[in-house]
Structure formats: structure tokens, C-alpha cells
Amino acid sequence: MSKRLVTLAIAAVLVLVTVAPTFAQDGLSGELEIFSWWAGDEGPALEALIAKYNEMYPDVTVENATVTGGSGVNARAVLKTRMLGGDPPDAFQVHAGQELIGTWVVAERMEDLTFLYEEEGWMDKFPQGLLDLLSADGGIWSVPVNIHRSNVMWYVPAKLEELGIEAPATWDDFLAVCPTIQEAGLVPLAVAENWTVNHLWESVALAELGVDGWNSLWTGEKAWTDDDVVAMWDKFGQILDCSNIDVDAATLSWQQATDMVINGDAVFNVMGDWAAGYMATTLGLEPGVGFGWAAAPGTAGVFMMLSDSFGLPKDIKNRDNSLAWLKLLGSQEGQDIFNPLKGSIAGRLDSDLSLYNAYLQSAAADWQSNVVVGSLAHGAVAPESFSSEFGTVMEIFLGSRSGIAAANASQAIANQAGIGK
């Protein structure tokens, strides 16, 4: 055999030795159940990820198990039944932060994913602040697939021009322009089912209390019964008087509230930037033309964030398949497949922003430059034992319109949840 053929033969053996373990690892089969609340208008982004997973692992049968309901309200109830019953999904969507850590990590139902972050080289691919949100008790507990912004006010630029108004910089500005909008026969601010009212509330609270005041609520350094918190509730009541809260809100989905703005029946809506995904992907509107946006009044320079993530439950049937799913979610390719369709930005710092529309590019710039705080309505800042009871606080407020009653009720559930202890 010639020296050249010997060299080639050795090279071939080395290639086989190098490739074989990777091929064995990737030669997955069986099933993978993906549990989420991404259905309907939010479905295309998840379906694109699943299509990529199917391409990578064609012998794995993926079950797309979705439970409909905005912000995961219904899905979390089903998940609790399954987790407590010893039947965890292979992979489930959860808001990063205390929604997972304060519920299933403290219950010792999740695997620590630090090893995965180290193997995949993710420690310097995600910002430290996000890693901190995902971490507790010396472990990292989920893989973030996106970053959403909660505090966004949406509108149609042509409608504002028609009315001769601008997007309000503060809630006082909004209250000042509210009569003008009502005199035109329009709803100043569209709201929908209960959780969207909680969502609106957190933007009002952030504006009125400021970053330090908002953060202090979740450390227990600030009491819910403080005068400025009571005053914030009263301001929230005035804002609701400029909405459809007492007309048809309870019967509407968040998409229908967005439709009210797009169709010209309402002027403003405060919703997370999954609304941008709905308007751009589903409705086919051009950002900046078909719809416009601004930070919710009083919150310019602050990015109220939430992140959808997936962890690794203990004792699942298809652990290897679930790990492969997590690797895809955390990869640059996976995040850049998902987020342009979802109306969110990647959690990774190396995302290809040329793939994103004008709104998402602006959100990415704000993510890099703004002060970042966490969302209550979407699981970042408080354990589920608080956030799940906050709906009761809102019912008390809507029934009484008493800021003092809402403040007292909030303090009671904060004490029960152990916030600040």
C-alpha cells in the first residue's frame, strides 16, 4: 500500500472514531411530549421549532401537547395535576424565574441543568442577569427560548394622526387625552379577560412606583400598604374608567383586544410583545405602519421582561429526547427560528438581528440598554403562591374600587407567600 493510501486509511479511521459517538448520541428514537400553551396565533413559532427537531431527529415522534389559554393560566393548572400525579411531560413551557423555581424546583421535581450549560458553552452566550433569573440554590433550572417585553403600549399611527394626539408619555397624559378619545366614540384603552387586567396593572405599578419601588415589593423592603402603593391603585382605577372593563372585557381574548385597536374601535392597548407577533405574523401588518408602539406610559427606559423557558423534569420517560429539545432551544439557530415568528427576541447575545423585523430590532436595542425588571403577571418576580392569588386581589379591587382594600389584600398574600422572609 502506498504511503498516501496509508495516510488516507488512518484519516478515515480517525473520522469514524470522532463521528461515531456523535452519531450514536444523535440517533434518537421513541417519543417526545412537548407541553405548552402556544396554540392558535402563537402556534407557528413552536411548529417551526418542532419541524427543525423532526429534521434533526426523524426517528422521534413528537407530540405537540398544547393547552389553550392566555399566559398559560389553564396550562399551569393541568401541569400541576400531572406533576403531582407523577406523570410529568417530557418538556413543559414555564415562565423563567420564580414560576418554576418557587414551585417545582423547591419541590425537587426538576434536574439541575448546569451541566448542559457547560457542555453547550452557554455560560457566556446569555447575559448574566438572565442567568441569575434562571438560577437558585447553586443550579440553573431552565433554558430560555425567548425574551418578551411586558410594558408595551400599542396603537395605529394613522389613528393617532386622525385624532391629533400622541402616544402618552405618562399615565397622567393618558388620562388627559381620554375625554378626547371618548368624545370621538372610541375606547381609549382596550382590555380583555382577567389576566390582561393584571398585565396592565403591572405597567401602571412600575410607572407609579418606579424601578426601586417595584423591585422592593418583591424583596419585602416595601410594604403593600405604603401610601404610594395605595395611590397607585387609585390611579389604576382612573385608568380603568377609560377602558372597556365594564362593557365586554371579560368576554374577550387578548387577540380580540388587539383587534379593537387595529379595527379602529379602540386607540391603545397595553400588552406584551407577543402582540407584535400576532400583528406581523398572523395579520400581516408592517411594524411602524400597520401598528406602532411605545413603552407603556411612565416606563420609558425600563424593560419589564419575561422569558418562556423549558426545564428537565425528573423521572420522565424520554430524557435523552428532552435533552436534545433543550439543546435546540438554547442554540442560536433554534432561537433565531422561533423568535421572529413569535414576536420576541432571543435571550442569547449572538442572535442574528437581520432576521428580525423593525419592532424586534428596537426591542433588542432596548434589552441591551434599558434597566431590566421582572414581570409579576408572567412569573418572573414572585412565586406562584403569590401570583395565583393576585387574581383575587384584582377581583376585590374591581368590586370595590378601593385602593386600601387592594393594598391590604396584597400584603396578606405576600405574607402568606413568605415574600421578604
Order of alpha helices (4+ residues) and beta strands (2+ residues): alpha-beta-alpha-beta-alpha-beta-alpha-alpha-beta-beta-beta-beta-beta-alpha-alpha-beta-alpha-alpha-alpha-beta-alpha-beta-beta-beta-alpha-alpha-alpha-beta-alpha-alpha
